[in-house]
Amino acid sequence: MARWRPRSRAETLKEQGGPSTGPGQTASRADAVRLEQLTALRFFAALAVLASHLWILAESANPLQGLARGLFAEGFAGVSFFFMLSGYILSHSYGGRLRDGSISRGEYWVLRVARIGPLHWLTGLPFAFGAALPVAVVNLLMLHSWVPDEHWYFSLNEPSWSLSDELFFYTCFGWLAFWPVRRVGLLAAALLVLSVGVAAWRVQGGHGAIHAGEAMTPTHWLTYINPLTRLLDFCTGMLVYRLPRPGWSRAAGSALELVALGTLLGAVALFPALGMAEAWRMQLAYLAPIALLIWVFGNGRGAFSGALGGSRLLVLLGDASFALYLVHLPVIHGFLAIDDARDAPWPVLPLAAAMTISAIMLSVMVFRWIEVPLLARSRAAIRRRFRS
């Protein structure tokens, strides 16, 4: 058996039939390879989400408690990155192919379901036996984020709510791919007005927080979970993809990448410190910094892009980020259950480190031994079905 190695983004896109950079344009091999840095960034977005779920660091006295209550707690912004990147990547990989008829809407949609469905079912089914039947069925159909009740949208494996949103985005893209940029921009503007209106309404009414004790408030669903609200992120990613791609020098590209990173990290540190209401922070506050990050790094002109895209380890971890996103919370819950059963609890920092390292290692194994073989078989079967 040949030794496995991480596939390059160029190889992946070649398997998919080749990317499209825009109407009437063909992406070069360099354009395809340049997406490796975005793949690597996916790992850091998933890691941010994981960090936001390390509650033990925020609740127990330890040297990282302040960081956990501030920077780590804003890790939910990683979901915005994933949603926006979906709009960007689908425009790159499927937009032109849908428009020129080289792939049908049906084949495209089934391919996308095959991309997210198996791991969702794998990580959700073990928890389905303890859930009410209607809740489990709605979750496994990836429709649960439409129900404005945390017991539904956080059912089974909690992070899977975002897959319900993604499925909605994938369905919409089958039509949005044919829309001119101006029309997508108008839709994004309408969604922005709607989101701003909802957030302002909640804040003005004294309901800007997403928690009321242990329970989630309606603000959480309205500003963070609601698929219609989050379609704004996806459309923004589509628009970012259509922005001009200047031929920056390496020095200029590096400087802009540093600015983009600094802007996002500064926002993550500043917004909570200023007391910005959660209704604004759950989505809207991070739209611009994340859009800037994806646009700048999507150009791939700077040293940071080169370092990210040139690291086989980071690209592998980025490829495994979907698995990390889905397995990290079961891993955290598993460690906490073991710790609760012990007479003497483990020290907080080593426990958090064990959770993180175990989740990352498990994600790579799941990606390598489950996700890659399943995707290869399902894609081959789908092609035979639609192209025979």
Secondary structure, DSSP 4 states (H G I P E B T S, - for coil): -PPP-PPPHHHHHHHHT----STT----HHHHHTTHHHHHHHHHHHHHHHHHT-HHHHHS-STTHHHHHTTGGGGGHHHHHHHHHHHHHHIIIIIHHHHHTSS-HHHHHHHHHHHHHHHHHHHHHHHHTTS-HHHHHHHHTT-GGGS--HHHHT-SSGGGHHHHHHHHHHHHHHHHTTS-HHHHHHHHHHHHHHHHHHHHHHHHTT---SEETTEEPHHHIIIII-HHHHHHHHHHHHHHHTS------HHHHHHHHHHHHHHHHHHHHHHHHTT--HHHHTTGGGHHHHHHHHHHHHHT-SHHHHHHHT-HHHHHHHHTHHHHHHHHHHHHHHHHHHHHHSSSPPPHHHHHHHHHHHHHHHHHHHIIIIIHHHHHHHHHHHHHHHH-
